[in-house]
Amino acid sequence: MSTETDTKVHAEVRENFGKGFARRLRAAGKIPAVIYGHGTDPLHVALPGHQMALLIRRANVVLELDVNGKEQLTLVKDVQKDPVHQIIEHIDLLVVKKGEKVQVDVPVVVLGEPFAGTIANLDATTIALEVEATHIPQNIEVDVEGLEDGTHITAADLKLPKGATLIADPETLVVAVSVPAATLAAEDEIAEADAEVAAEQSEEAEQAAEGAAASE
């Protein structure tokens, strides 16, 4: 028996369409979806709502659909949500085959801590790759441990899993290590204050020297 986070999902073929029917489906705990690709006619189905809500937390999840007793591999290509309530309204599923390569946007995850006093800014939250449909990595890790201010990591620097090909521009900036603006501003204020103190001390010294010369 499959669990809610199992990628084996039962899909019910549906022949009724329209917003009203879709609302009734969602009220019954199901999500309308369409399966397309590989030259097949689009197939409209209903998927179990709670199970899908758990599964789509992962990027680029591949589902093993049971459609009328026949297994169909599909890649979750698009999830449409209500912009206010974030309720899943519709899912687009792309038919894939074992061994076939697909283009996907894979999340980037930063690991480690850069050099003290700096921060690692993630400029590209995802990176476009071509990978086997059944071997899509959950994320691409970037290690910033000990990296110093001014360090830039581009797409070309990423360590990709075996079989993955970079689709994104190799020069795409992924991570930049820098000193926080607030820290720089504070350092500037301290430098300005030190300069003012030095100027006052210099002026006082000049006045003292002038006073000493006048008294002689």
Stockholm file with secondary structure:
# STOCKHOLM 1.0

chainA/1-216         MSTETDTKVHAEVRENFGKGFARRLRAAGKIPAVIYGHGTDPLHVALPGHQMALLIRRANVVLELDVNGKEQLTLVKDVQKDPVHQIIEHIDLLVVKKGEKVQVDVPVVVLGEPFAGTIANLDATTIALEVEATHIPQNIEVDVEGLEDGTHITAADLKLPKGATLIADPETLVVAVSVPAATLAAEDEIAEADAEVAAEQSEEAEQAAEGAAASE
#=GR chainA/1-216 SS CCCTTSSEEEEEECCCCSHHHHHHHHHTTEEEEEEEETTEEEEEEEEEHHHHHHHTTSTTCEEEEEETTEEEEEEEEEEEECTTTCCEEEEEEEECCTTCEEEEEEEEEEESCCSTTCEEEESCSEEEEEEETTCCCSCEEEECTTCCTTCEEEGGGCCCCTTCEECSCTTCEEEEEECCHHHHHHHHHHHHHHHHHHHHHHHHHHHHHHHHHHHC
#=GC SS_cons         CCCTTSSEEEEEECCCCSHHHHHHHHHTTEEEEEEEETTEEEEEEEEEHHHHHHHTTSTTCEEEEEETTEEEEEEEEEEEECTTTCCEEEEEEEECCTTCEEEEEEEEEEESCCSTTCEEEESCSEEEEEEETTCCCSCEEEECTTCCTTCEEEGGGCCCCTTCEECSCTTCEEEEEECCHHHHHHHHHHHHHHHHHHHHHHHHHHHHHHHHHHHC
//
